Structure formats: C-alpha cells, structure tokens
C-alpha cells in the first residue's frame, strides 16, 4: 500500500484502519491492512 504517513493517520483517526498506539507511533496488524484493502478494493 503506497500511501503517505498523513493518509494513514487520517484513516486511523476516521476509524477506517485499526491501529494500536505504541509510544509516539502506531502499530497496524497486517490483517487490519488486508481487511481495509478488501473493503476498499473489493477483492
């Protein structure tokens, strides 16, 4: 998924991409990315 950091932050804040806050950053499970892509792309 080639998107900017700001796009990922926006998706997290909008609740479209689930992530865990770790320190000052975020951790996103690969399964969450796959689920997001399935919803958006429909494959």
Helices and strands as residue ranges (DSSP letters): H 5-13, E 20-22, E 25-27, H 30-41
